[in-house]
Amino acid sequence: MIPITATIAIDEREIEESFVRSSGPGGQNVNKVSTAVQLRFDARRSPSLPDDVSARLQKLAGGRLTKEGVIVINARRFRTQEANRRDALDRLVELIAAATEVAPIRRQTRPTLASQRRRFEAKKLRGATKKRRRVFDED
């Protein structure tokens, strides 16, 4: 079990890892060794996540989420497979932890009377400035 919060932990069997060759510079090592990690986690069907956390997680995942609801994380920052595995797993844990936080409800407020008066005074001053710039036609 991989702990996320005090109440949420995901099973290792829910995570699927595959190793691919990294792209970019690195000499012949890049062409021979599969060090990049592609981590897949099915956020939509995970029994470990509550429904509200799963919905927030899918929203947070953005472009990393497939149509089937699978989150795909690519890690190729490090030269070793193990370091990339840790990096991908840490990024998944951070993403799920961020999804557990509920955003506060926004309560609509009204502008104060003083702020409304300041706004109208500023509008009057601006209108007066524009009025002074006008060219009068004396016929």
C-alpha positions, -999 to +999 in steps of 0.1 A: +000+000+000+012+035-009+001+061+017-014+093+003-031+108+033-040+095+068-072+080+053-063+072+017-038+047+004-035+031-030-026-005-037+006-011-058-014-035-080-034-005-093-003+011-108+011-002-141+047+006-150+064+002-184+099+011-193+107+028-226+138+044-242+143+081-233+144+106-261+170+134-265+207+137-259+227+111-239+249+093-263+247+056-270+233+049-236+199+064-247+198+041-276+205+009-256+189+012-222+152+017-214+154+041-184+123+062-189+092+051-170+056+054-181+033+050-151-004+044-156-031+047-129-068+042-135-083+071-116-119+064-128-121+028-116-098+029-086-114+013-055-089+031-032-102+066-040-135+081-029-157+094-057-152+131-050-114+127-048-115+107-081-134+134-098-111+162-086-081+140-096-094+136-131-099+174-134-064+181-120-047+156-144-056+176-174-036+164-205-022+134-186-057+118-185-068+095-213-104+092-225-107+059-205-098+078-173-062+065-170-036+089-158-003+085-176+029+100-161+062+099-180+094+102-161+127+105-179+145+131-159+171+108-144+197+084-160+186+054-139+154+034-141+150+033-103+153+071-099+127+076-127+104+051-110+106+070-077+101+103-096+069+090-114+055+076-082+062+108-062+045+129-089+014+106-088+013+108-050+015+146-051-013+147-077-036+125-056-027+145-025-036+177-042-070+162-053-078+154-017-079+191-008-114+206-011-115+241-024-133+266-001-168+276-012-168+312-026-195+334-010-206+362-031-202+396-015-215+431-023-193+461-028-193+485+002-210+518+000-176+536+003-161+516-026-191+524-048-188+561-040-150+560-048-159+543-081-184+569-091-161+598-081-134+583-103-159+580-132-169+616-128-133+628-128-125+608-159-156+622-176-146+657-167-110+652-181-125+640-214-149+669-214-121+694-212-103+677-242-133+683-265-130+709-293-158+734-292-172+747-325-180+785-320-207+793-346 
